[in-house]
């Protein structure tokens, strides 16, 4: 896997982080477990990681979540910030295989993208977040594992629908007409 971090990745990181922060308050509560919701920012993170790779995914997940928490909630809940970074890294590890930049995001790549996002969500929200909640904040295990499972489910749904649609649309249209190019 080639780990390139050029001007496109810098721009994607900056714009992606700003959009992630802006989308912090856009959510549909799941209603059963407190502090869990369908969040479009999860689809944005999955898309950015799938297009630009693990470094962009990790940075956008970490900075976007931390800044969003600080701005909108007054404090940062680190046990939920780090899982977004983990998620972005895991999805980004397979960026080349999704072929989104090449305009080849077809059935096989869509299935791979969704299998990877499900596994990454399970790792981030069913393992990392609850364990960090217990270790950092001494939260009760039954509460945080329930929250993690519902957050995972919400993310899988929103990414499976919105994330897939964004990636497919970009692959068909945006990947072929990038406005960023190297000057002579």
C-alpha positions as CSV (number, residue, x, y, z in Angstrom):
1,X,0.0,0.0,0.0
2,X,1.4,3.4,-1.1
3,X,1.2,6.0,1.7
4,X,1.1,9.3,-0.1
5,X,0.3,12.6,1.6
6,X,0.4,15.4,-0.9
7,X,-1.6,18.6,-1.5
8,X,-4.9,16.7,-2.3
9,X,-4.7,14.9,1.0
10,X,-3.9,18.1,2.9
11,X,-6.9,19.8,1.3
12,X,-9.1,16.8,1.9
13,X,-8.1,16.7,5.6
14,X,-8.8,20.4,6.1
15,X,-12.1,20.5,4.3
16,X,-13.1,17.0,5.6
17,X,-12.4,18.1,9.2
18,X,-14.4,21.3,8.8
19,X,-17.4,19.4,7.3
20,X,-17.2,16.7,10.0
21,X,-17.3,19.4,12.7
22,X,-20.2,21.2,10.9
23,X,-22.1,17.9,10.8
24,X,-21.7,17.2,14.5
25,X,-25.1,18.6,15.3
26,X,-26.9,16.9,12.4
27,X,-28.2,13.7,13.9
28,X,-31.3,11.6,14.3
29,X,-31.5,10.1,17.8
30,X,-32.0,6.3,17.9
31,X,-34.2,6.8,20.9
32,X,-33.5,3.6,22.8
33,X,-30.0,4.1,24.2
34,X,-28.9,7.7,25.3
35,X,-26.2,9.5,23.3
36,X,-26.6,7.3,20.2
37,X,-27.9,8.6,16.8
38,X,-27.7,8.3,13.1
39,X,-25.0,10.8,12.2
40,X,-24.3,11.8,8.6
41,X,-20.7,12.7,9.6
42,X,-20.0,9.0,9.8
43,X,-20.8,8.6,6.1
44,X,-18.5,11.6,5.4
45,X,-15.7,10.1,7.4
46,X,-16.1,6.7,5.6
47,X,-16.1,8.4,2.2
48,X,-13.0,10.5,2.9
49,X,-11.1,7.5,4.3
50,X,-12.2,5.4,1.3
51,X,-11.0,8.0,-1.2
52,X,-7.9,9.5,0.5
53,X,-6.7,6.6,2.7
54,X,-5.9,5.9,6.4
55,X,-3.9,9.1,7.2
56,X,-6.7,11.4,6.1
57,X,-9.4,9.1,7.7
58,X,-7.5,9.0,11.0
59,X,-6.9,12.7,11.1
60,X,-10.4,13.7,10.1
61,X,-11.9,11.2,12.6
62,X,-9.6,12.4,15.5
63,X,-9.7,16.2,14.9
64,X,-13.2,16.4,13.6
65,X,-14.7,14.6,16.5
66,X,-12.5,16.4,19.1
67,X,-13.2,19.9,17.7
68,X,-16.9,19.1,17.3
69,X,-17.2,17.9,20.9
70,X,-15.3,21.0,22.2
71,X,-17.4,23.5,20.2
72,X,-20.8,22.0,20.6
73,X,-20.6,20.2,24.0
74,X,-17.9,22.2,25.8
75,X,-15.7,19.2,26.5
76,X,-14.1,16.3,24.6
77,X,-15.2,12.7,25.3
78,X,-11.9,11.0,24.3
79,X,-13.2,7.5,24.5
80,X,-15.5,8.3,21.6
81,X,-13.0,10.5,19.7
82,X,-10.3,7.8,19.3
83,X,-12.8,5.2,17.9
84,X,-13.6,7.6,15.0
85,X,-9.9,7.8,14.3
86,X,-9.6,4.0,14.4
87,X,-12.6,3.7,12.1
88,X,-11.1,6.2,9.6
89,X,-7.8,4.4,9.6
90,X,-9.3,0.9,9.1
91,X,-11.6,2.0,6.3
92,X,-8.7,4.0,4.7
93,X,-6.4,0.9,4.7
94,X,-8.4,-0.4,1.8
95,X,-8.8,2.8,-0.2
96,X,-7.0,1.6,-3.3
97,X,-9.2,-1.5,-3.5
98,X,-12.4,0.5,-3.6
99,X,-11.3,2.2,-6.8
100,X,-13.4,5.2,-6.1
101,X,-10.8,7.7,-7.5
102,X,-10.5,5.6,-10.6
103,X,-14.2,5.6,-11.3
104,X,-14.4,1.9,-10.7
105,X,-16.6,1.8,-7.6
106,X,-18.8,-1.1,-8.9
107,X,-20.7,-4.0,-7.2
108,X,-17.6,-5.8,-6.0
109,X,-16.0,-2.6,-4.5
110,X,-19.3,-1.6,-3.0
111,X,-19.6,-4.9,-1.2
112,X,-15.9,-4.7,0.0
113,X,-16.5,-1.1,1.2
114,X,-19.5,-2.2,3.2
115,X,-17.9,-5.3,4.7
116,X,-14.9,-3.2,5.7
117,X,-17.1,-0.4,7.2
118,X,-19.1,-3.0,9.2
119,X,-15.9,-4.6,10.6
120,X,-14.3,-1.2,11.3
121,X,-17.5,0.0,13.1
122,X,-17.5,-3.2,15.2
123,X,-13.9,-2.7,16.1
124,X,-14.3,1.0,16.9
125,X,-17.7,1.1,18.6
126,X,-18.2,-2.4,20.1
127,X,-14.6,-2.8,21.3
128,X,-12.5,0.4,21.4
129,X,-15.2,2.9,22.7
130,X,-16.6,0.8,25.5
131,X,-13.2,-0.3,26.7
132,X,-11.9,3.3,26.7
133,X,-15.1,4.4,28.5
134,X,-14.4,1.9,31.3
135,X,-10.7,2.6,31.5
136,X,-10.8,6.4,31.2
137,X,-14.1,7.3,32.8
138,X,-14.9,4.3,34.9
139,X,-18.3,4.0,33.2
140,X,-20.5,0.9,33.9
141,X,-19.7,-1.9,31.4
142,X,-23.4,-2.7,30.6
143,X,-24.1,0.9,29.7
144,X,-21.1,1.5,27.5
145,X,-21.3,-1.7,25.6
146,X,-25.0,-1.0,24.9
147,X,-24.2,2.5,23.7
148,X,-21.3,1.1,21.6
149,X,-23.5,-1.5,20.0
150,X,-26.2,1.1,19.1
151,X,-23.6,3.6,17.8
152,X,-22.2,0.8,15.7
153,X,-25.6,-0.1,14.3
154,X,-26.5,3.5,13.5
155,X,-23.1,4.0,11.7
156,X,-23.5,0.8,9.7
157,X,-26.9,2.0,8.5
158,X,-26.0,5.6,7.6
159,X,-22.7,4.6,6.0
160,X,-24.3,1.7,4.2
161,X,-26.8,4.0,2.6
162,X,-25.4,7.6,2.5
163,X,-21.7,6.6,2.4
164,X,-22.3,4.2,-0.4
165,X,-24.3,6.8,-2.4
166,X,-21.7,9.5,-1.9
167,X,-18.8,7.2,-2.9
168,X,-20.7,5.9,-6.0
169,X,-21.6,9.4,-7.1
170,X,-18.1,10.7,-6.7
171,X,-16.7,7.7,-8.5
172,X,-19.0,8.3,-11.5
173,X,-18.7,12.1,-11.7
174,X,-16.1,13.6,-9.4
175,X,-13.2,11.2,-9.7
176,X,-12.9,12.0,-13.4
177,X,-13.0,15.8,-13.1
178,X,-10.6,16.7,-10.2
179,X,-9.9,20.4,-10.1
180,X,-6.7,19.9,-8.2
181,X,-3.7,19.6,-10.5
182,X,0.0,20.2,-10.3
183,X,1.2,23.4,-11.8
184,X,4.1,23.5,-14.3
